[in-house]
């Protein structure tokens, strides 16, 4: 039986195109939480104006700031996000499995990811239903951050998490996690 990926119940998605997914190094003996930062994509309500516009021309994406600044819930489509993993016993960053898959997707049971059921209805239906689910629930149906259930060899009280970027993924074994919203990235 394959380990099952269960998406985290969060209002953001790890930016699928430019995530800047970063595992911050730490001394494993210091007891501090493991930190992962990335560019988070937040869905905005249809009535909320986006802080950016699409001109139809190619745009060069600038690097996000190196310093994370905790910020209130800014109404911006892109923000830095930090996840703190408490009691981590392992945190590893890996190169993508292939050019098209960050993680080896065939190794996991994806049945708990609600948006994948929409794929059979075609791309337009998938995008529409994905956005509707996100808007109606406030939870992203496929955030790129998953708990891995049924992962062999975990100690009691430990949980395994995967974070999927574009060219990398992060694999963490920890007791718990929490996320913190950072500064808005207008113009993304």
C-alpha positions, 0 to 999 in steps of 0.5 A: 500500500502506498503512503497517502498524501493529505493536503494541509488545510491552508489558505495558500498554495506554494507558488507552482511556478516560482516558489523560492522554496527554502529550507533554512539551515539549523543546528539539530541539537539546538531544539529550535524549530526547522524553518521553511520559507516560500512564496505563497499564492493566496486566492483573493475574493472576486470582489477584492482587487489584486495588487497586480495586473497582467499586461500580456507581456513577459515579466521578469520575476525579481527575487523575494526579500531575503529577510522574512518579516511577519505581517498581518493578513495583507490583501495581496495575491503573493506573500512570503510564508514561513512554516515552523516544524517543531520537534523535527528529527529530519529535514531534507531538501531534494532536487526534483525527481524529474523535469515534470515531477518534483516528487515521484508521484507514482509512489503516493496515494493522491486520493485525499487531494480533492482537486485531482477528481476534477481532472477527468472533466477537462482543463477548463472544468478543473481550473473553475472547480479548483477556484470555486473550492478555494473561494467557497472553503477558504482552503486551497484544494492542492497547496503543494504541502502534504502530510504523508500518512502510512509512511513506514518507520516513523517513531510515535508522535512523529509525522512526515510532511512533503512540500513540493516546489518546482525544481525541489521538494522538502521532506520533514519528519516532525511532531507538529507545524504552524505557518506564519504569513510574511510581507506582501510581494506586490508586483508579482 
